[in-house]
Amino acid sequence: MKWIYIITAAAFTVLLSACTFESFESIPKDSSIISTINIKEMTISFYDMEKGEKLPDWTVDRPYIGGLILPDNDTILLYGKSLDSADLYSLSKGKKIESWKTGKGIVNALLVENGAEIAFADQDRDSVRFYNIKGTEVDEIKVEKDPLTLLEAEEKLYAISYNQEMLSIIDTNDKKRLPGFKIHPAAAGALLRREKDELWIGGHGKGTEVEESIHIYDLNNGRLMKEISAPVMPVDFTKDEDDVFVLSHGSNMLYKLGEDGRMKDSLKVGANPFEIDFFADKLIVAGYDSNEVYIIDPDSLSIETTLEVGNGPFQIVTRER
């Protein structure tokens, strides 16, 4: 389960050596890339998708669990729950350029306010913390215990905690917490469908009960509208104009659903996959235990290409040019 990997990722701290890696292979500025943050061996893998070639891995000396590329399209920000800072690297220079002293507990980050700010999910402080692009913390809002999944739409940020059966909502303009609503236990992974005022949430399950369904809530009143079968453990979502794609890591299944939740197709992919996204009109899925990224045609739901990456790809970070 993904939340367990986030907790145990802190144990990698003991593996850190005394050396500091000063530089890495540079990533050309004009390249479209798929990268993965690999937590079993503390590396970052890169593929230049325009040239169709794998670039040398970056072997880092800190246990990062996630990252994102800033609006300049050259800076990658990396973070980890056991780390006391978020670190910024220039892809084109191949080196660390700055660190933000966040303190420990950061497990997720999301660009918000049209890229002007970054929202961090902080599990040590049970809060969402907002930083501007220059690294200054501008606000902090307390939310439910152990926030993990973050989504934003129309000046609202939605924070989902694995351990609490309550959704937190923040007004990103005024930085005030709004009334949330009750959700199912052990929730993880979500998709906003503002055009229909729907929030689709997955999960792992609780105790001996594994999650088999996606729960769809009305964003206006928090009412549970529908449950859709997507066994086992639906934990990540993405969508295009017509369909919703759901990744269930407990069964290694990718599901293609219509807007009404009707099952249209399915594909077994990878081993213990956690992450799904769109890149250049293709689906990309990372297999945590298969150490691969799969390029998938969303229409036929067939695997077109398989990319080998480092051990334990935990998060995908992309840049399209």
C-alpha positions in Angstrom: 0.0 0.0 0.0 1.4 3.4 -1.0 1.0 5.0 2.4 3.1 2.2 3.9 5.9 2.9 1.4 5.8 6.6 2.3 6.2 5.8 6.0 9.0 3.2 5.5 10.8 5.4 3.0 12.0 7.3 6.0 14.1 4.2 6.9 16.3 4.9 3.9 17.9 7.7 5.9 20.2 5.2 7.5 21.6 4.4 4.0 22.8 7.9 3.3 26.6 8.1 2.9 28.8 11.0 3.9 29.5 12.0 0.3 27.6 14.6 -1.6 27.0 14.3 -5.4 27.9 17.6 -6.9 26.8 17.1 -10.4 24.8 14.8 -12.7 24.3 14.3 -16.4 22.5 17.4 -17.7 19.0 17.1 -19.3 18.6 19.2 -22.5 16.2 22.1 -22.0 14.4 21.4 -25.3 13.7 17.8 -24.6 10.4 16.1 -23.7 11.1 13.8 -20.8 9.6 11.1 -18.7 11.3 10.6 -15.3 10.7 8.4 -12.3 11.7 8.7 -8.7 13.0 5.3 -7.7 12.9 4.8 -3.9 14.4 1.3 -3.6 17.8 2.6 -4.7 17.6 6.4 -4.5 17.9 7.2 -8.2 16.0 9.2 -10.7 15.6 7.8 -14.2 15.2 9.9 -17.3 14.0 9.2 -20.9 14.3 11.7 -23.7 11.0 10.8 -25.5 11.7 12.8 -28.7 15.0 10.9 -29.3 13.6 7.7 -27.8 16.6 7.1 -25.6 17.3 6.6 -21.9 19.6 9.1 -20.3 21.9 8.3 -17.4 20.2 7.9 -14.0 20.9 10.4 -11.3 22.1 8.6 -8.2 21.0 10.9 -5.4 22.2 10.9 -1.7 18.8 11.6 -0.1 15.6 9.4 0.1 13.2 11.4 -2.1 9.8 10.0 -2.6 8.3 12.6 -5.0 8.8 15.7 -7.0 7.5 18.1 -9.6 8.8 20.4 -12.3 8.4 24.1 -11.7 6.9 26.5 -14.3 10.4 27.4 -15.6 10.4 23.9 -17.1 14.0 23.4 -15.9 13.8 23.2 -12.1 12.8 19.9 -10.5 11.7 20.1 -6.9 12.2 16.9 -4.8 11.0 16.0 -1.3 10.8 13.2 1.1 9.0 12.5 4.4 12.2 11.9 6.4 14.0 15.0 5.0 14.1 18.4 6.6 14.2 20.3 3.2 12.8 20.2 -0.3 15.6 20.4 -2.8 15.7 22.1 -6.2 17.8 20.9 -9.1 18.4 22.4 -12.4 17.9 19.7 -15.1 19.9 21.5 -17.7 22.8 22.2 -15.3 22.6 18.8 -13.7 23.1 20.0 -10.1 21.3 21.1 -7.0 20.7 24.9 -6.9 18.7 25.5 -3.8 17.1 23.9 -0.7 13.9 25.1 1.1 13.9 24.4 4.9 10.5 22.8 5.2 11.1 20.4 8.1 10.3 16.8 8.0 6.9 15.3 7.0 6.4 16.4 3.4 4.7 13.5 1.5 3.1 15.3 -1.5 3.3 18.6 -3.5 1.1 20.2 -6.0 1.4 23.4 -8.1 -1.6 25.6 -7.4 -2.8 29.1 -8.2 -1.8 28.7 -11.9 1.7 27.7 -11.0 2.3 30.7 -8.6 2.4 28.6 -5.5 3.2 25.0 -4.3 1.0 23.2 -1.8 2.8 20.7 0.4 1.0 17.9 2.4 2.8 17.8 5.7 2.1 14.8 7.8 4.3 15.9 10.8 2.2 19.0 11.2 -1.1 17.7 9.8 -1.4 20.7 7.5 -1.2 21.9 4.0 1.6 24.5 3.6 1.8 27.0 0.8 5.1 28.3 -0.7 5.7 30.7 -3.4 8.0 29.8 -6.3 10.8 31.7 -4.7 10.7 29.3 -1.6 9.0 31.6 0.9 6.2 30.0 3.0 3.1 32.2 2.6 0.5 30.3 4.7 -0.3 27.1 6.5 -3.7 25.5 7.0 -4.4 22.7 9.5 -6.3 19.8 8.0 -7.2 16.2 9.0 -4.4 14.0 10.3 -1.9 12.7 7.8 -2.9 14.5 4.6 -1.8 12.7 1.4 -3.8 13.2 -1.8 -4.1 16.8 -3.0 -6.3 18.2 -5.8 -7.1 21.7 -6.9 -10.0 23.2 -8.9 -11.6 26.7 -9.1 -9.8 28.2 -6.1 -10.3 25.2 -3.9 -7.8 22.6 -2.7 -9.0 19.2 -1.6 -6.9 17.3 0.9 -7.6 13.6 1.5 -6.1 11.8 4.6 -5.7 8.0 4.6 -6.3 7.9 8.4 -9.4 10.1 8.7 -12.9 9.7 7.2 -13.2 13.4 6.4 -12.3 15.4 3.4 -10.6 18.8 4.0 -11.3 21.7 1.7 -9.2 25.0 1.5 -10.0 28.2 -0.2 -6.7 28.8 -2.0 -7.5 32.5 -2.6 -8.2 33.5 1.0 -6.2 30.6 2.5 -9.1 29.6 4.8 -10.4 26.1 5.6 -14.0 25.5 4.4 -16.4 22.9 5.6 -15.5 19.4 4.4 -17.5 16.2 4.3 -17.4 12.6 5.4 -15.8 10.0 3.1 -15.1 6.3 3.2 -12.2 4.9 5.3 -8.6 4.3 4.0 -9.2 6.7 1.0 -6.3 7.2 -1.4 -6.1 8.6 -4.9 -8.8 10.9 -6.4 -10.1 12.6 -9.5 -12.0 15.9 -9.7 -14.7 16.2 -12.3 -15.8 19.8 -11.9 -18.0 19.8 -15.0 -20.2 17.3 -13.2 -19.5 18.5 -9.6 -18.1 15.0 -8.8 -15.2 13.8 -6.8 -14.0 10.2 -7.5 -12.0 8.7 -4.6 -10.3 5.3 -4.5 -8.6 3.6 -1.6 -6.8 0.6 -0.1 -9.3 -0.8 2.4 -9.2 -1.0 6.1 -8.1 -4.0 8.3 -8.8 -7.2 6.5 -11.2 -5.5 4.1 -9.6 -4.5 0.8 -11.1 -1.7 -1.2 -12.9 -3.0 -4.3 -14.7 0.2 -5.4 -14.4 3.8 -6.5 -16.6 6.2 -4.4 -18.2 9.1 -6.2 -19.2 12.1 -4.1 -21.3 15.2 -4.9 -18.9 18.2 -4.5 -21.8 20.5 -3.5 -23.1 18.5 -0.5 -20.7 15.6 0.1 -23.4 13.0 -0.7 -22.2 9.6 -1.8 -23.7 9.3 -5.3 -22.4 6.0 -6.6 -19.9 3.2 -6.1 -18.1 1.6 -9.1 -16.4 -1.7 -9.0 -12.6 -1.5 -9.7 -10.8 -4.3 -7.8 -8.4 -4.3 -6.2 -7.3 -1.1 -4.4 -7.9 1.7 -7.0 -5.3 4.3 -6.1 -4.7 6.6 -9.0 -6.8 8.2 -11.7 -6.5 10.2 -14.9 -8.9 11.2 -17.7 -9.2 12.5 -21.2 -12.3 14.1 -22.9 -14.3 10.9 -23.0 -13.0 8.4 -20.5 -11.7 7.9 -17.0 -8.7 5.6 -16.4 -8.2 3.9 -13.0 -5.1 2.1 -11.8 -5.7 -0.6 -9.1 -2.4 -1.7 -7.7 -3.7 -4.6 -5.7 -4.7 -6.5 -8.9 -2.2 -4.8 -11.3 -5.2 -3.7 -13.4 -5.9 -0.6 -15.5 -9.5 0.1 -16.1 -11.1 2.3 -18.7 -14.4 3.7 -17.7 -17.0 5.9 -19.4 -18.1 9.2 -17.9 -21.1 7.3 -16.3 -18.7 4.8 -14.7 -19.5 2.0 -17.2 -16.6 -0.4 -17.7 -15.3 -0.1 -21.3 -12.0 -2.1 -21.2 -9.3 -3.3 -18.9 -5.6 -4.3 -19.0 -3.3 -6.1 -16.7 -0.1 -4.0 -16.5 3.1 -4.1 -14.5 3.7 -5.4 -11.0 2.4 -3.3 -8.1 1.7 -0.2 -10.2 1.1 3.1 -8.4 1.2 5.9 -10.9 -0.8 6.7 -14.0 -0.7 9.9 -16.1 -1.0 11.2 -19.7 2.0 12.1 -21.8 1.8 13.1 -25.5 -1.7 11.6 -25.7 -0.5 8.3 -24.3 -1.1 6.7 -20.9 2.0 6.1 -18.8 2.0 3.6 -15.9 4.9 2.9 -13.5 5.3 -0.6 -12.1 6.9 -0.4 -8.6 8.0 -4.0 -8.5 8.6 -4.5 -12.2 10.9 -1.5 -12.5 9.3 -0.4 -15.7 7.2 2.4 -17.3 4.6 1.3 -19.8 3.4 3.5 -22.7 -0.2 2.6 -23.4 -2.6 3.5 -26.2 -5.7 4.9 -24.5 -8.0 3.9 -27.4 -7.0 0.2 -27.7 -5.7 0.0 -24.2 -2.7 -1.9 -25.4 1.0 -1.6 -24.3 3.0 0.1 -27.1 6.4 0.4 -25.4 8.1 -0.7 -22.1 10.8 1.5 -20.6 13.3 0.1 -18.1 13.9 2.4 -15.1 15.6 2.1 -11.7 14.4 0.0 -8.8 11.1 1.0 -7.3 9.7 3.8 -9.5 7.4 5.5 -6.9 6.4 8.6 -8.8 6.4 9.8 -12.4 7.4 13.3 -13.3 7.1 14.5 -16.9 7.9 17.5 -19.0 6.3 18.0 -22.4 7.8 20.6 -24.9 
